[in-house]
């Protein structure tokens, strides 16, 4: 029996992050929630205020024998602009920051390696973010708080709902 692992990413509104990962990886499970802040058991309105320090994030449960963490991190970078601080599209605030929350030292090393690889591409290739510096935080995962149930798979339940990030970068 394979042991499943967790990956946790913040890249703007968690509805869009969850939706794009689910569209591209059919062998993962996801939850959206809050991580990286100082308040215990925060609720959506508190996080939206920007006062709790939490990021809206997507936590992915995956089988590393089927999908590597490296693949997930690289995909994460393709789903948003990792060069803007506390902003994705029209969403502004620390709750929309770009962050990788690692669950092991191995994940940290992989995240740093992939980030370096992506930064090198930004420095050397002409693309949407050419020459810009990646500002994505790579930090140890702390306490995770599931978002309210109506946020889980929100864009499946509300197909015409607001989605950010909305683009997919092809390097």
Buried (B, 14 or more C-beta within 10 A) or exposed (E): EEEEBBBBBBBBBBBBBBBBBBEBBEEBEBBBBBBBBEBEEBEBEBBBEBBBBBBBBBBBEBEBEEBEBBBBBBBBBBBBBBBBEBBBBEBEBBBBBBBBBBBEEEBBEBBBEBBEBBBEBBEEEEEEBEEBEBBBBBBEBEBBBEBEEEBBBBBEEEEEEBBBBBBEBEE
